[in-house]
Structure formats: C-alpha cells, structure tokens
Amino acid sequence: MNDFPNFMKNPLNKIAAQSQSKGIEGYVFDGIDGSQMAYWTCHEDGFSKEHVHDYDEYMIVVQGLYTLIINGEKIPVKSGEEYYIQKGIPHAGEFLASTRTIHAFGGKRAKRVTDG
C-alpha cells in the first residue's frame, strides 16, 4: 500500500494546516481521555521545527523515512520502526516525500480543519 485507506481519510478528521508542517496531509482521532492518534502522509520533503509536548508521543513509520532530531542527534526511523518520545523532550524532524507515519499522543496535539 502507498496510501492510507479512504475510510481513514474522512474530511471531518482532517488536520488543519496550522497544526502540521507544509506538504503534509494528516487526520486525527480523539480518545475519551484527551489523547490523540494521528497519521500523516508527506507529499514532499520537509521538516518539523523543534517543539516540545507536555505529554508523551509514540510514532511508527509505515512507509519511507522520518529522521528525528533530539539534542542535535539525527535518529533515522525507517519503515516498520517505532520511537517513543517522553514528554518534555525537545525534538524536531526531517521527512522524505511519500513517508507515512502514525502517532499516538498522550494529549491533544492536532486541531481539525472543522475546529475553526
């Protein structure tokens, strides 16, 4: 597969542009406890600026390559590999076009287009 199935890409769950990097298409689902699951498709090479969360983050690369940057160290996360980022750890990332990732956040990370 080179894309997420259509049933996972309901426009009501589409992530707003201000909640993600340029060139990425993402969708989000909310847990009753305030956590979120999000998945992204990278349509072009790009980066995520350094940021920090007050909740934990788990990610798995479904396809392609996502390079995490933590304390200046580049950590390549390849297709099928996963990574856990504890809350409070500043991190950034670089991604290649066609990369697809799934993330679990212990808090609210992304806003939907429909959130206004």
MOPAC internal coordinates of N, CA, C and O (Angstrom, degrees):
PM7 1SCF
backbone

  N    0.0000 0     0.00 0     0.00 0    0    0    0
  C    1.4614 1     0.00 0     0.00 0    1    0    0
  C    1.5245 1   109.79 1     0.00 0    2    1    0
  O    1.2310 1   121.18 1   -38.43 1    3    2    1
  N    1.3135 1   115.35 1   141.57 1    3    2    1
  C    1.4607 1   120.26 1   177.58 1    5    3    2
  C    1.5218 1   112.56 1  -115.94 1    6    5    3
  O    1.2310 1   120.69 1  -171.86 1    7    6    5
  N    1.3278 1   116.29 1     8.14 1    7    6    5
  C    1.4563 1   120.60 1  -179.77 1    9    7    6
  C    1.5276 1   107.96 1  -155.72 1   10    9    7
  O    1.2310 1   120.89 1   -20.29 1   11   10    9
  N    1.3203 1   115.91 1   159.71 1   11   10    9
  C    1.4504 1   119.65 1   173.83 1   13   11   10
  C    1.5311 1   108.48 1   -74.70 1   14   13   11
  O    1.2310 1   119.50 1   -30.72 1   15   14   13
  N    1.3335 1   118.56 1   149.28 1   15   14   13
  C    1.4674 1   120.98 1   179.28 1   17   15   14
  C    1.5346 1   111.50 1   -60.91 1   18   17   15
  O    1.2310 1   120.92 1   -29.57 1   19   18   17
  N    1.3165 1   115.85 1   150.43 1   19   18   17
  C    1.4659 1   120.77 1  -177.66 1   21   19   18
  C    1.5253 1   113.49 1   -56.37 1   22   21   19
  O    1.2310 1   119.67 1   144.35 1   23   22   21
  N    1.3390 1   118.24 1   -35.65 1   23   22   21
  C    1.4683 1   118.73 1  -177.93 1   25   23   22
  C    1.5251 1   111.68 1   -63.51 1   26   25   23
  O    1.2310 1   119.95 1   160.24 1   27   26   25
  N    1.3357 1   117.71 1   -19.76 1   27   26   25
  C    1.4658 1   121.32 1   178.83 1   29   27   26
  C    1.5307 1   112.06 1   -86.16 1   30   29   27
  O    1.2310 1   120.41 1   173.93 1   31   30   29
  N    1.3361 1   116.83 1    -6.07 1   31   30   29
  C    1.4620 1   120.82 1  -174.40 1   33   31   30
  C    1.5274 1   111.57 1  -115.54 1   34   33   31
  O    1.2310 1   120.82 1  -131.16 1   35   34   33
  N    1.3194 1   116.04 1    48.84 1   35   34   33
  C    1.4502 1   121.18 1   177.16 1   37   35   34
  C    1.5240 1   108.54 1   -68.99 1   38   37   35
  O    1.2310 1   119.52 1   -51.47 1   39   38   37
  N    1.3245 1   118.52 1   128.53 1   39   38   37
  C    1.4730 1   121.10 1  -179.12 1   41   39   38
  C    1.5352 1   113.80 1   -55.34 1   42   41   39
  O    1.2310 1   119.85 1   154.01 1   43   42   41
  N    1.3258 1   117.89 1   -25.99 1   43   42   41
  C    1.4701 1   120.64 1   178.76 1   45   43   42
  C    1.5244 1   112.11 1   -67.45 1   46   45   43
  O    1.2310 1   120.06 1   160.20 1   47   46   45
  N    1.3323 1   117.49 1   -19.80 1   47   46   45
  C    1.4642 1   122.14 1  -179.67 1   49   47   46
  C    1.5239 1   113.24 1  -105.26 1   50   49   47
  O    1.2310 1   120.19 1  -174.00 1   51   50   49
  N    1.3303 1   117.23 1     6.00 1   51   50   49
  C    1.4693 1   120.72 1  -177.96 1   53   51   50
  C    1.5316 1   110.38 1   -66.44 1   54   53   51
  O    1.2310 1   120.97 1   -44.82 1   55   54   53
  N    1.3262 1   115.76 1   135.18 1   55   54   53
  C    1.4661 1   121.82 1  -179.11 1   57   55   54
  C    1.5254 1   110.40 1   -78.57 1   58   57   55
  O    1.2310 1   120.86 1   -44.61 1   59   58   57
  N    1.3190 1   115.96 1   135.39 1   59   58   57
  C    1.4689 1   122.64 1   179.05 1   61   59   58
  C    1.5235 1   110.84 1   -65.22 1   62   61   59
  O    1.2310 1   120.74 1   -32.81 1   63   62   61
  N    1.3174 1   116.19 1   147.19 1   63   62   61
  C    1.4664 1   122.31 1  -178.01 1   65   63   62
  C    1.5256 1   112.30 1   -54.87 1   66   65   63
  O    1.2310 1   119.62 1   141.89 1   67   66   65
  N    1.3315 1   118.33 1   -38.11 1   67   66   65
  C    1.4695 1   120.53 1  -177.54 1   69   67   66
  C    1.5300 1   112.43 1   -71.59 1   70   69   67
  O    1.2310 1   119.72 1   170.18 1   71   70   69
  N    1.3403 1   118.13 1    -9.82 1   71   70   69
  C    1.4627 1   121.57 1   178.74 1   73   71   70
  C    1.5255 1   112.54 1  -100.43 1   74   73   71
  O    1.2310 1   120.03 1  -169.82 1   75   74   73
  N    1.3272 1   117.54 1    10.18 1   75   74   73
  C    1.4652 1   119.54 1  -179.44 1   77   75   74
  C    1.5264 1   110.11 1  -153.82 1   78   77   75
  O    1.2310 1   120.99 1   -13.01 1   79   78   77
  N    1.3041 1   115.71 1   166.99 1   79   78   77
  C    1.4600 1   121.77 1  -179.56 1   81   79   78
  C    1.5286 1   110.68 1   -75.20 1   82   81   79
  O    1.2310 1   121.18 1   -20.21 1   83   82   81
  N    1.3219 1   115.34 1   159.79 1   83   82   81
  C    1.4616 1   122.33 1   178.10 1   85   83   82
  C    1.5350 1   110.00 1   -61.47 1   86   85   83
  O    1.2310 1   120.88 1   -37.85 1   87   86   85
  N    1.3365 1   115.92 1   142.15 1   87   86   85
  C    1.4540 1   120.72 1   175.47 1   89   87   86
  C    1.5148 1   114.99 1    82.11 1   90   89   87
  O    1.2310 1   120.50 1  -167.49 1   91   90   89
  N    1.3387 1   116.65 1    12.51 1   91   90   89
  C    1.4633 1   121.48 1  -177.82 1   93   91   90
  C    1.5254 1   109.29 1  -118.28 1   94   93   91
  O    1.2310 1   120.96 1   -37.79 1   95   94   93
  N    1.3226 1   115.77 1   142.21 1   95   94   93
  C    1.4571 1   122.43 1   172.66 1   97   95   94
  C    1.5199 1   107.21 1  -114.38 1   98   97   95
  O    1.2310 1   120.33 1   -54.71 1   99   98   97
  N    1.3306 1   116.97 1   125.29 1   99   98   97
  C    1.4515 1   119.81 1  -176.73 1  101   99   98
  C    1.5134 1   113.40 1  -137.52 1  102  101   99
  O    1.2310 1   121.73 1   -21.50 1  103  102  101
  N    1.3288 1   114.29 1   158.50 1  103  102  101
  C    1.4611 1   122.47 1   179.13 1  105  103  102
  C    1.5223 1   107.63 1  -137.20 1  106  105  103
  O    1.2310 1   120.71 1   -28.87 1  107  106  105
  N    1.3448 1   116.25 1   151.13 1  107  106  105
  C    1.4593 1   120.40 1  -173.63 1  109  107  106
  C    1.5306 1   111.12 1  -136.11 1  110  109  107
  O    1.2310 1   121.39 1   -31.53 1  111  110  109
  N    1.3209 1   114.94 1   148.47 1  111  110  109
  C    1.4608 1   122.95 1   175.26 1  113  111  110
  C    1.5257 1   107.59 1  -129.93 1  114  113  111
  O    1.2310 1   120.50 1   -39.02 1  115  114  113
  N    1.3340 1   116.65 1   140.98 1  115  114  113
  C    1.4579 1   122.41 1  -176.50 1  117  115  114
  C    1.5150 1   111.96 1  -104.62 1  118  117  115
  O    1.2310 1   121.01 1   -40.92 1  119  118  117
  N    1.3345 1   115.67 1   139.08 1  119  118  117
  C    1.4557 1   121.78 1   172.42 1  121  119  118
  C    1.5188 1   110.03 1   -90.48 1  122  121  119
  O    1.2310 1   120.26 1   -25.02 1  123  122  121
  N    1.2937 1   117.10 1   154.98 1  123  122  121
  C    1.4601 1   122.21 1  -179.52 1  125  123  122
  C    1.5353 1   111.13 1   -62.41 1  126  125  123
  O    1.2310 1   120.51 1   157.22 1  127  126  125
  N    1.3430 1   116.64 1   -22.78 1  127  126  125
  C    1.4643 1   121.82 1  -179.00 1  129  127  126
  C    1.5277 1   113.10 1   -88.51 1  130  129  127
  O    1.2310 1   119.96 1  -175.47 1  131  130  129
  N    1.3439 1   117.67 1     4.53 1  131  130  129
  C    1.4628 1   121.03 1  -179.76 1  133  131  130
  C    1.5181 1   113.57 1    94.36 1  134  133  131
  O    1.2310 1   119.92 1   175.94 1  135  134  133
  N    1.3288 1   117.75 1    -4.06 1  135  134  133
  C    1.4669 1   120.97 1   177.47 1  137  135  134
  C    1.5280 1   109.66 1   -77.72 1  138  137  135
  O    1.2310 1   120.69 1   -12.35 1  139  138  137
  N    1.3207 1   116.28 1   167.65 1  139  138  137
  C    1.4602 1   120.96 1   177.92 1  141  139  138
  C    1.5232 1   111.25 1  -138.36 1  142  141  139
  O    1.2310 1   121.70 1   -28.58 1  143  142  141
  N    1.3208 1   114.35 1   151.42 1  143  142  141
  C    1.4624 1   123.10 1   168.59 1  145  143  142
  C    1.5209 1   105.27 1  -117.49 1  146  145  143
  O    1.2310 1   120.48 1   -46.70 1  147  146  145
  N    1.3110 1   116.69 1   133.30 1  147  146  145
  C    1.4615 1   120.82 1   179.36 1  149  147  146
  C    1.5136 1   108.55 1  -137.03 1  150  149  147
  O    1.2310 1   121.24 1   -27.46 1  151  150  149
  N    1.3019 1   115.23 1   152.54 1  151  150  149
  C    1.4594 1   119.36 1   174.76 1  153  151  150
  C    1.5159 1   108.30 1  -140.52 1  154  153  151
  O    1.2310 1   122.41 1   -37.02 1  155  154  153
  N    1.3205 1   113.00 1   142.98 1  155  154  153
  C    1.4539 1   120.83 1  -173.55 1  157  155  154
  C    1.5192 1   111.51 1  -128.85 1  158  157  155
  O    1.2310 1   121.48 1   -33.97 1  159  158  157
  N    1.3214 1   114.77 1   146.03 1  159  158  157
  C    1.4627 1   123.19 1   169.35 1  161  159  158
  C    1.5199 1   106.69 1  -117.35 1  162  161  159
  O    1.2310 1   120.47 1   -54.74 1  163  162  161
  N    1.3133 1   116.70 1   125.26 1  163  162  161
  C    1.4666 1   122.14 1  -179.58 1  165  163  162
  C    1.5264 1   108.30 1   -93.25 1  166  165  163
  O    1.2310 1   120.46 1   -63.65 1  167  166  165
  N    1.3195 1   116.73 1   116.35 1  167  166  165
  C    1.4615 1   121.24 1  -177.78 1  169  167  166
  C    1.5252 1   112.50 1   -89.75 1  170  169  167
  O    1.2310 1   120.38 1   169.60 1  171  170  169
  N    1.3128 1   116.87 1   -10.40 1  171  170  169
  C    1.4638 1   121.34 1   177.33 1  173  171  170
  C    1.5244 1   108.84 1  -152.50 1  174  173  171
  O    1.2310 1   120.63 1   -19.14 1  175  174  173
  N    1.3276 1   116.40 1   160.86 1  175  174  173
  C    1.4625 1   119.98 1   175.76 1  177  175  174
  C    1.5319 1   108.16 1   -61.42 1  178  177  175
  O    1.2310 1   120.85 1   -33.97 1  179  178  177
  N    1.3210 1   115.98 1   146.03 1  179  178  177
  C    1.4504 1   118.09 1   179.71 1  181  179  178
  C    1.5078 1   112.83 1  -173.16 1  182  181  179
  O    1.2310 1   121.30 1    14.65 1  183  182  181
  N    1.3314 1   115.12 1  -165.35 1  183  182  181
  C    1.4640 1   120.60 1  -176.88 1  185  183  182
  C    1.5240 1   110.24 1  -148.31 1  186  185  183
  O    1.2310 1   121.81 1   -20.31 1  187  186  185
  N    1.2948 1   114.14 1   159.69 1  187  186  185
  C    1.4596 1   123.27 1   173.03 1  189  187  186
  C    1.5270 1   106.15 1  -115.70 1  190  189  187
  O    1.2310 1   120.48 1   -58.07 1  191  190  189
  N    1.3327 1   116.69 1   121.93 1  191  190  189
  C    1.4618 1   120.60 1  -179.03 1  193  191  190
  C    1.5250 1   110.93 1   -62.83 1  194  193  191
  O    1.2310 1   121.03 1   -24.42 1  195  194  193
  N    1.3278 1   115.64 1   155.58 1  195  194  193
  C    1.4651 1   119.42 1   178.81 1  197  195  194
  C    1.5242 1   110.23 1   -58.50 1  198  197  195
  O    1.2310 1   121.62 1   -44.38 1  199  198  197
  N    1.3246 1   114.50 1   135.62 1  199  198  197
  C    1.4579 1   121.65 1   179.65 1  201  199  198
  C    1.5257 1   108.09 1  -154.03 1  202  201  199
  O    1.2310 1   120.99 1    -9.08 1  203  202  201
  N    1.3098 1   115.70 1   170.92 1  203  202  201
  C    1.4639 1   121.09 1  -179.26 1  205  203  202
  C    1.5313 1   108.15 1  -140.99 1  206  205  203
  O    1.2310 1   120.58 1   -34.49 1  207  206  205
  N    1.3179 1   116.49 1   145.51 1  207  206  205
  C    1.4634 1   121.72 1   178.12 1  209  207  206
  C    1.5285 1   109.21 1  -114.11 1  210  209  207
  O    1.2310 1   120.80 1   -25.73 1  211  210  209
  N    1.3119 1   116.07 1   154.27 1  211  210  209
  C    1.4708 1   120.20 1   173.25 1  213  211  210
  C    1.5321 1   109.93 1   -97.35 1  214  213  211
  O    1.2310 1   120.97 1  -152.92 1  215  214  213
  N    1.3169 1   115.76 1    27.08 1  215  214  213
  C    1.4640 1   124.82 1   176.29 1  217  215  214
  C    1.5230 1   108.19 1  -150.04 1  218  217  215
  O    1.2310 1   120.60 1   -18.64 1  219  218  217
  N    1.3222 1   116.45 1   161.36 1  219  218  217
  C    1.4658 1   121.77 1  -179.26 1  221  219  218
  C    1.5237 1   111.03 1   -74.63 1  222  221  219
  O    1.2310 1   121.55 1   -22.95 1  223  222  221
  N    1.3336 1   114.63 1   157.05 1  223  222  221
  C    1.4648 1   121.94 1   176.55 1  225  223  222
  C    1.5247 1   109.04 1  -134.24 1  226  225  223
  O    1.2310 1   120.94 1   -43.11 1  227  226  225
  N    1.3110 1   115.81 1   136.89 1  227  226  225
  C    1.4655 1   122.95 1   174.26 1  229  227  226
  C    1.5197 1   106.53 1  -123.41 1  230  229  227
  O    1.2310 1   120.36 1   -40.96 1  231  230  229
  N    1.3144 1   116.92 1   139.04 1  231  230  229
  C    1.4612 1   119.92 1   178.13 1  233  231  230
  C    1.5187 1   111.01 1  -138.80 1  234  233  231
  O    1.2310 1   121.27 1   -28.54 1  235  234  233
  N    1.3236 1   115.18 1   151.46 1  235  234  233
  C    1.4514 1   122.38 1   171.94 1  237  235  234
  C    1.5268 1   107.10 1  -134.64 1  238  237  235
  O    1.2310 1   121.00 1   -42.51 1  239  238  237
  N    1.3182 1   115.70 1   137.49 1  239  238  237
  C    1.4590 1   120.70 1   176.59 1  241  239  238
  C    1.5258 1   107.24 1   -91.36 1  242  241  239
  O    1.2310 1   121.03 1   -59.22 1  243  242  241
  N    1.3108 1   115.64 1   120.78 1  243  242  241
  C    1.4548 1   121.91 1  -179.89 1  245  243  242
  C    1.5267 1   110.43 1   -84.23 1  246  245  243
  O    1.2310 1   121.10 1   142.04 1  247  246  245
  N    1.3209 1   115.50 1   -37.96 1  247  246  245
  C    1.4669 1   121.14 1  -177.90 1  249  247  246
  C    1.5225 1   108.07 1  -152.31 1  250  249  247
  O    1.2310 1   120.35 1   -39.12 1  251  250  249
  N    1.3241 1   116.94 1   140.88 1  251  250  249
  C    1.4584 1   120.81 1   174.77 1  253  251  250
  C    1.5180 1   113.59 1    91.04 1  254  253  251
  O    1.2310 1   121.33 1    33.83 1  255  254  253
  N    1.3359 1   115.07 1  -146.17 1  255  254  253
  C    1.4639 1   121.93 1  -175.44 1  257  255  254
  C    1.5196 1   109.99 1  -145.25 1  258  257  255
  O    1.2310 1   121.18 1   -51.18 1  259  258  257
  N    1.3309 1   115.35 1   128.82 1  259  258  257
  C    1.4600 1   122.39 1   173.22 1  261  259  258
  C    1.5198 1   105.99 1  -122.30 1  262  261  259
  O    1.2310 1   120.04 1   -56.79 1  263  262  261
  N    1.3187 1   117.53 1   123.21 1  263  262  261
  C    1.4569 1   121.64 1  -179.65 1  265  263  262
  C    1.5243 1   108.91 1  -103.40 1  266  265  263
  O    1.2310 1   120.73 1   -68.95 1  267  266  265
  N    1.3166 1   116.21 1   111.05 1  267  266  265
  C    1.4597 1   121.30 1   175.26 1  269  267  266
  C    1.5235 1   109.12 1   -76.70 1  270  269  267
  O    1.2310 1   120.60 1   -32.52 1  271  270  269
  N    1.3105 1   116.46 1   147.48 1  271  270  269
  C    1.4561 1   121.66 1   175.54 1  273  271  270
  C    1.5279 1   106.93 1  -125.59 1  274  273  271
  O    1.2310 1   121.34 1   -68.14 1  275  274  273
  N    1.3349 1   115.05 1   111.86 1  275  274  273
  C    1.4613 1   121.91 1  -178.82 1  277  275  274
  C    1.5266 1   107.87 1  -129.56 1  278  277  275
  O    1.2310 1   120.35 1   -56.42 1  279  278  277
  N    1.3369 1   116.94 1   123.58 1  279  278  277
  C    1.4765 1   122.09 1  -177.49 1  281  279  278
  C    1.5274 1   111.61 1    54.01 1  282  281  279
  O    1.2310 1   120.43 1  -142.97 1  283  282  281
  N    1.3385 1   116.78 1    37.03 1  283  282  281
  C    1.4650 1   121.24 1   178.87 1  285  283  282
  C    1.5173 1   114.40 1    79.42 1  286  285  283
  O    1.2310 1   119.86 1   172.77 1  287  286  285
  N    1.3271 1   117.88 1    -7.23 1  287  286  285
  C    1.4607 1   121.76 1   179.81 1  289  287  286
  C    1.5269 1   110.03 1   -89.99 1  290  289  287
  O    1.2310 1   120.78 1   -50.03 1  291  290  289
  N    1.3312 1   116.11 1   129.97 1  291  290  289
  C    1.4602 1   121.46 1   177.41 1  293  291  290
  C    1.5242 1   108.70 1   -89.26 1  294  293  291
  O    1.2310 1   121.23 1   -55.45 1  295  294  293
  N    1.3279 1   115.25 1   124.55 1  295  294  293
  C    1.4573 1   122.16 1  -176.82 1  297  295  294
  C    1.5303 1   108.14 1  -119.94 1  298  297  295
  O    1.2310 1   119.97 1   -79.01 1  299  298  297
  N    1.3374 1   117.66 1   100.99 1  299  298  297
  C    1.4668 1   119.09 1   179.86 1  301  299  298
  C    1.5294 1   110.92 1   -71.85 1  302  301  299
  O    1.2310 1   121.03 1   -50.36 1  303  302  301
  N    1.3257 1   115.63 1   129.64 1  303  302  301
  C    1.4583 1   122.04 1   176.18 1  305  303  302
  C    1.5314 1   105.41 1  -116.50 1  306  305  303
  O    1.2310 1   121.09 1   -69.25 1  307  306  305
  N    1.3250 1   115.53 1   110.75 1  307  306  305
  C    1.4613 1   121.91 1  -174.06 1  309  307  306
  C    1.5237 1   111.05 1   -95.36 1  310  309  307
  O    1.2310 1   121.20 1    -9.03 1  311  310  309
  N    1.3151 1   115.30 1   170.97 1  311  310  309
  C    1.4511 1   122.35 1   178.32 1  313  311  310
  C    1.5304 1   110.80 1   -49.98 1  314  313  311
  O    1.2310 1   120.76 1   -52.25 1  315  314  313
  N    1.3237 1   116.15 1   127.75 1  315  314  313
  C    1.4551 1   121.90 1  -179.77 1  317  315  314
  C    1.5159 1   114.13 1    88.87 1  318  317  315
  O    1.2310 1   119.93 1   172.39 1  319  318  317
  N    1.3205 1   117.75 1    -7.61 1  319  318  317
  C    1.4652 1   121.29 1  -179.62 1  321  319  318
  C    1.5273 1   110.24 1   -98.38 1  322  321  319
  O    1.2310 1   121.17 1   -23.86 1  323  322  321
  N    1.3268 1   115.38 1   156.14 1  323  322  321
  C    1.4561 1   121.55 1  -177.52 1  325  323  322
  C    1.5251 1   109.96 1  -129.62 1  326  325  323
  O    1.2310 1   121.36 1   -16.43 1  327  326  325
  N    1.3371 1   115.00 1   163.57 1  327  326  325
  C    1.4610 1   120.41 1   179.45 1  329  327  326
  C    1.5261 1   108.96 1  -150.61 1  330  329  327
  O    1.2310 1   120.86 1   -36.60 1  331  330  329
  N    1.3121 1   115.96 1   143.40 1  331  330  329
  C    1.4648 1   123.19 1   179.05 1  333  331  330
  C    1.5258 1   108.29 1  -116.09 1  334  333  331
  O    1.2310 1   120.59 1   -54.50 1  335  334  333
  N    1.3270 1   116.49 1   125.50 1  335  334  333
  C    1.4628 1   122.45 1   179.49 1  337  335  334
  C    1.5303 1   107.79 1  -114.72 1  338  337  335
  O    1.2310 1   120.58 1   -64.23 1  339  338  337
  N    1.3137 1   116.49 1   115.77 1  339  338  337
  C    1.4666 1   120.35 1   179.62 1  341  339  338
  C    1.5233 1   110.83 1   -71.31 1  342  341  339
  O    1.2310 1   121.18 1   -29.33 1  343  342  341
  N    1.3228 1   115.35 1   150.67 1  343  342  341
  C    1.4647 1   120.30 1   178.47 1  345  343  342
  C    1.5178 1   109.98 1   -56.49 1  346  345  343
  O    1.2310 1   121.16 1   -33.28 1  347  346  345
  N    1.3314 1   115.39 1   146.72 1  347  346  345
  C    1.4515 1   121.07 1   178.10 1  349  347  346
  C    1.5187 1   115.39 1    85.51 1  350  349  347
  O    1.2310 1   119.51 1   175.66 1  351  350  349
  N    1.3418 1   118.53 1    -4.34 1  351  350  349
  C    1.4762 1   121.85 1  -179.43 1  353  351  350
  C    1.5260 1   108.93 1   -91.59 1  354  353  351
  O    1.2310 1   119.60 1   -64.84 1  355  354  353
  N    1.3350 1   118.37 1   115.16 1  355  354  353
  C    1.4676 1   119.85 1   175.75 1  357  355  354
  C    1.5362 1   109.56 1   -64.20 1  358  357  355
  O    1.2310 1   120.81 1   -44.19 1  359  358  357
  N    1.3232 1   116.06 1   135.81 1  359  358  357
  C    1.4576 1   120.21 1   179.71 1  361  359  358
  C    1.5283 1   110.42 1  -150.79 1  362  361  359
  O    1.2310 1   121.72 1   -24.45 1  363  362  361
  N    1.3110 1   114.31 1   155.55 1  363  362  361
  C    1.4643 1   123.24 1   176.86 1  365  363  362
  C    1.5197 1   106.19 1  -136.60 1  366  365  363
  O    1.2310 1   120.60 1     0.70 1  367  366  365
  N    1.3258 1   116.45 1  -179.30 1  367  366  365
  C    1.4495 1   118.09 1   179.28 1  369  367  366
  C    1.5121 1   112.80 1  -160.30 1  370  369  367
  O    1.2310 1   121.56 1   -20.32 1  371  370  369
  N    1.3152 1   114.62 1   159.68 1  371  370  369
  C    1.4581 1   123.02 1   174.28 1  373  371  370
  C    1.5157 1   106.82 1  -128.92 1  374  373  371
  O    1.2310 1   120.55 1   -38.19 1  375  374  373
  N    1.3267 1   116.54 1   141.81 1  375  374  373
  C    1.4543 1   119.21 1  -178.65 1  377  375  374
  C    1.5183 1   110.68 1  -139.12 1  378  377  375
  O    1.2310 1   121.71 1   -25.74 1  379  378  377
  N    1.3185 1   114.34 1   154.26 1  379  378  377
  C    1.4562 1   122.11 1   178.12 1  381  379  378
  C    1.5251 1   109.43 1  -100.10 1  382  381  379
  O    1.2310 1   120.76 1   -28.06 1  383  382  381
  N    1.3192 1   116.15 1   151.94 1  383  382  381
  C    1.4580 1   120.92 1   175.12 1  385  383  382
  C    1.5217 1   109.25 1   -54.87 1  386  385  383
  O    1.2310 1   120.55 1   -35.57 1  387  386  385
  N    1.3112 1   116.55 1   144.43 1  387  386  385
  C    1.4691 1   125.83 1  -179.80 1  389  387  386
  C    1.5226 1   113.19 1    79.14 1  390  389  387
  O    1.2310 1   119.75 1  -178.00 1  391  390  389
  N    1.3301 1   118.09 1     2.00 1  391  390  389
  C    1.4656 1   120.31 1   175.89 1  393  391  390
  C    1.5285 1   108.22 1   -73.28 1  394  393  391
  O    1.2310 1   121.34 1   -41.26 1  395  394  393
  N    1.3305 1   115.04 1   138.74 1  395  394  393
  C    1.4651 1   121.67 1   175.34 1  397  395  394
  C    1.5179 1   108.25 1  -126.63 1  398  397  395
  O    1.2310 1   120.72 1   -45.87 1  399  398  397
  N    1.3343 1   116.22 1   134.13 1  399  398  397
  C    1.4643 1   121.16 1  -178.26 1  401  399  398
  C    1.5223 1   110.49 1  -134.22 1  402  401  399
  O    1.2310 1   121.43 1   -24.86 1  403  402  401
  N    1.3338 1   114.88 1   155.14 1  403  402  401
  C    1.4657 1   122.33 1   173.34 1  405  403  402
  C    1.5278 1   106.62 1  -124.91 1  406  405  403
  O    1.2310 1   120.76 1   -46.27 1  407  406  405
  N    1.3225 1   116.16 1   133.73 1  407  406  405
  C    1.4618 1   122.03 1  -176.98 1  409  407  406
  C    1.5195 1   110.62 1  -127.84 1  410  409  407
  O    1.2310 1   120.94 1   -35.91 1  411  410  409
  N    1.3165 1   115.81 1   144.09 1  411  410  409
  C    1.4589 1   122.52 1   170.12 1  413  411  410
  C    1.5241 1   106.82 1  -117.85 1  414  413  411
  O    1.2310 1   120.70 1   -48.93 1  415  414  413
  N    1.3132 1   116.26 1   131.07 1  415  414  413
  C    1.4602 1   122.65 1  -179.34 1  417  415  414
  C    1.5196 1   109.18 1  -119.61 1  418  417  415
  O    1.2310 1   120.46 1   -42.01 1  419  418  417
  N    1.3170 1   116.72 1   137.99 1  419  418  417
  C    1.4557 1   121.60 1   178.51 1  421  419  418
  C    1.5132 1   113.14 1   -77.57 1  422  421  419
  O    1.2310 1   119.99 1  -174.67 1  423  422  421
  N    1.3148 1   117.63 1     5.33 1  423  422  421
  C    1.4663 1   123.69 1   178.89 1  425  423  422
  C    1.5093 1   109.58 1  -153.42 1  426  425  423
  O    1.2310 1   120.62 1     6.14 1  427  426  425
  N    1.3250 1   116.43 1  -173.86 1  427  426  425
  C    1.4655 1   121.33 1  -178.94 1  429  427  426
  C    1.5192 1   110.21 1   -81.73 1  430  429  427
  O    1.2310 1   120.37 1   -65.93 1  431  430  429
  N    1.3177 1   116.91 1   114.07 1  431  430  429
  C    1.4611 1   123.32 1  -176.85 1  433  431  430
  C    1.5256 1   112.46 1  -104.11 1  434  433  431
  O    1.2310 1   120.29 1   140.14 1  435  434  433
  N    1.3433 1   117.05 1   -39.86 1  435  434  433
  C    1.4672 1   120.08 1  -169.44 1  437  435  434
  C    1.5211 1   111.66 1  -123.18 1  438  437  435
  O    1.2310 1   121.38 1   -34.61 1  439  438  437
  N    1.3289 1   114.97 1   145.39 1  439  438  437
  C    1.4517 1   121.65 1   173.22 1  441  439  438
  C    1.5214 1   109.35 1  -103.86 1  442  441  439
  O    1.2310 1   120.77 1   -32.87 1  443  442  441
  N    1.3071 1   116.13 1   147.13 1  443  442  441
  C    1.4619 1   122.04 1   178.62 1  445  443  442
  C    1.5340 1   110.06 1   -84.83 1  446  445  443
  O    1.2310 1   121.19 1   -21.69 1  447  446  445
  N    1.3132 1   115.33 1   158.31 1  447  446  445
  C    1.4535 1   121.38 1   172.65 1  449  447  446
  C    1.5258 1   108.79 1   -56.60 1  450  449  447
  O    1.2310 1   120.51 1   141.52 1  451  450  449
  N    1.3230 1   116.62 1   -38.48 1  451  450  449
  C    1.4686 1   121.92 1  -176.92 1  453  451  450
  C    1.5335 1   113.36 1   -76.89 1  454  453  451
  O    1.2310 1   119.27 1   172.98 1  455  454  453
  N    1.3375 1   119.00 1    -7.02 1  455  454  453
  C    1.4681 1   121.81 1   179.51 1  457  455  454
  C    1.5266 1   111.99 1   -72.33 1  458  457  455
  O    1.2310 1   120.58 1   163.62 1  459  458  457
  N    1.3321 1   116.50 1   -16.38 1  459  458  457
  C    1.4704 1   121.01 1   177.57 1  461  459  458
  C    1.4587 1   116.18 1    81.12 1  462  461  459
  O    1.2310 1   120.10 1   180.00 1  463  462  461

